[in-house]
Amino acid sequence: MWKRSLQSLLVSCLATGALWAASGPLIGKWKLDPSQSKRIDLMRVAEAGANKYTLIFNSGDVETVVADGTDQPGLSGTTVSITVAGPDNWKVVRKQDGHMLLMGNWKLSKDGKTLTDSFTSHQPNGSTSTVNYVYIRTAGKSGFPGSWEDQSQKVNSAFELQIQPYQGDGISIINPSEGSTKSVKFDGKDYPRQGKNVAPGSVSSGRRVNERTLELTDKIKGRITDTQRIELSPDLKTMTITMHPAGQSKPNIFVFDRE
């Protein structure tokens, strides 16, 4: 639910090597084409004690929250709360420095097989946007605990990535809207990401398959969170990222156009 932020999801996907840095096919600005992209949002909820639940999202990040409506420590310096509005209705809120970031109004269908999330994001300028997601139960029998997958595969927003050279044989990936940067030399070693919203212990490594294809692995504190295959089109105008989040049955596919 929180991890459907595509900026967070994709800025961790890119690295390159000496040949790529020298010829520069990735260098420049890239904009996501939502009409050509698709993603499956994954969420797992598990009971962790009396009125306590563990939430696991796309990247594999884990939070354990008491469902009493109070703000509790969450991922990357945020707080998270769960308010039980009824047996089939939860309100889940994420804040940073006391300011609302995201709110999800979760409702279960009568048969317990479908979860609807009215998901509202709050922007720094005060504006909000709401998207309604429908999740299908893939594990579990009743209530919110279980595994859930969004089957719409729709991507609802576009954003830009800036890719720059880094120390001759690597690159830096800058996400201006998120304020995060990832600088990597393509030598198979783990390199940390930087940015105030980056989860502690986030690193990436990769290998070059050929002059237009990379395979990468992302980790958080040593645990693999996803793998990706990054391919440039023959005319070097389109970049496709096929991402396999850990524990997800189908890949996410993101298509970028060169600006």
N, C-alpha and C positions, 0 to 999 in steps of 0.2 A: 504494500500500500504506500509506504513512504518511498520505497525504492523504485517506484515507477518514475522518479525524476530521471529523465533521460540524460541530462547533463552529468549527474553523478554516475549513472550507469555506464556511459560511453567514454568519459574522459580517462577511465582506467584501462582502455582497450588498446592503446597505440604505443608502438616502439619501432625502431628501425636500426639499420646497420650502416657500415661504412660505405658500401656501394650505393645504398639508397640516399645517404646524406650527400655523397659526391654528385650524383645525378639529379637529386632533388625532386623526384616525382611526387612526394608527399608534401613538400614545402608549399605553404600558401594558406588560403582560407577555404573552408569546406562548410557547406550548409546542408543540413539534413532535409531529405525529401520525404515528408510523411506519407505521401500517396504511394511511394514505392517501398516503404518500410513496413515491418510488422513485428510485434512483440507479444509475448505471453507473460502476463504478470503472475507471479507465484507467491503464495503466502501459506504459512503453516502456523497453526495455533495449537499449543499443548498445555494441558493442565500441569501446574507446578506446585500444587498445594491448595490450601483452603482459600478460595477466592483469588488465586494467583495463577497467572498464565505466562507462558513463554511465546513470544512472537518471533517468527523467522521469515525474512523476506528474500527477494531475488538473490541478493549478493551473498546470502548465508549469514548475514548479521543477526545476532540474537539479543533480544531484550526480555527481561522477566519483570512483569508488572502486576502489582496488586490492583484489582479492579474495584477501587474505592473512590475514584474521581479525583484523586490528588495527583499533582505533578511530581513525577519521579525521574531520577537520572536515566537518560536514554543515550542513543548513539551520538557520537561526535559533538558532545557538549550540549545536546538538546535535552528537553524533558518530554516525557510522554505520560498520558493519563488515559485510563479506561473508565468510563461511566456506564454502569448497567442501567439502561432506561427500561428494560423489561427482559423477559426470557428470550426474546427474539430480536432485541434491539440494543446495540452498543454504540456509544459515541467515543471515538478515539481521537485524541488531540495531541499534536506535537508543537512545542514552543522552543524558542531560543532567546535567551536573555529576557524571558518573560513575555516575549511577543509571539503571537500566533503565527505558525508556519503552515500547518496543515490540519484539517479536520475531516475525519471520515465518519459518516453516519451509516453504520452497518445494520442491515436487516436480513433476517432469515426468512425463506419461504416456509409455508405451512408444512411441507414434507421434509424440510431440512436439507434439501439437496442443492439449493441455490442461495448464494449470499449476494445481496445488492449493496454496493457502496456508493453513496453520494459523496464524492471526494472534492473538497474545496481547498484550494491553495491560496495563500495570502502573500502578495508580492510586497517588496520593500516600499514601493510608492503608494501603498494602501489599497491597490486594486485587488480583486479576487476573481477566480475562475473556478467553475464547478463542472466536473465530468462524472457521469453515472456509469459505474462499472458493474458487470454481472459476472460473478464467479461460480464455477461448477465444482461441487465436492468431488474430490478424487480419493479421499481417505477419511475415515471417521464415520460415525453413525448418527450422532445427534448433537445439537448445540453448535457453538462456534468452534470448539476444538476439532481439528482435522486438517486436511490439506485442500487447498483451493487454487484453481487456475482460472484466470480470465481468458475466455475463448474468443473474444472479439478480434484480437490481433491488431487492433487499430493503434496508430500512433497519432496523437492529437496535437503535437506541437513541433515546431522546427526551431533549431538553434544553430549557432556557428561555432566551429572549432578553428583555432589558429595553430598552425604547425610551423615551427621554426627550427633552424639547425642548432645543435647542441654539441659543443666541444669537438667539432669536426666529424665524428663518426656516430653521432646520435641526433636526436631531435627533442624539442620541447613541445608539448601539447598544452595549449592555453585555452581555458574555457572562460571567456570574459564575463558571462552572465553569472557563473558560479564562483569566480575568483579562485580557481584552482589551476595548478600547473604540474605537469609531469614531465620530468627530464630524464631520458634514458639513453644509455649507450648500448648498442646491440651486440652484447658479448655473452649473453646467457646468464648474467648475474642479476640478482634481485635489486631493484632500485625503488626507493620510497617515493610516494606521491606527496605533494605539498598543498596546503590550503586549510583554512580554518574548519571546513566541513568534512575533511577527509578523515576516515576512521583510523585510529592509531594502529600501527603495524601493517598498513596497506603497502604492498610491493607488487612489482610485475617483473616477469622475465620472458624471453622469447627467442625464436630462431627464424632465420630467413629461409623460406622454402625455395624461392627463386626471385628474380629481379622485380616481380610485381606482387609477391605473395608472402605474408608473414603468418606465423602461428605463435600465439601468446598465451601465457598463464598468469592469472591474477591470484593473489593470496592476501589474507588478513591474518596476521599472527601465525603464519605457517600453514594455515588451512586454505586449500584451493577453493576459491569462490566462483571462478568461471574460466573458461578457455575461449579463445577467439581465433578466427581465421580472417585475415584482412587482405583483400584483393583489389588491385587497381585494374580498371578496364584497359584494353590495348591502346586506346587513344589518351589515356591518363586523365580523363575528365570525370570519371566516376569512381568512388571508393565504396566498397561493400564490406561491411563487418558482419560476419556470422558468429553470433555469441551463444555459447552453451553454458548458462548458469548451472552451478552445482545443484543436483536434485531436480532439475526441470526436464520434462520429457521431450520438449521440442525446442529448437533454437529460436533466438530472436535475430531478425535480419534488419540491418540499418543501412540505408543507401544515402550517400552524400554526393552532392554535385560540387565541382570546383567553381569557386567564385572568381 
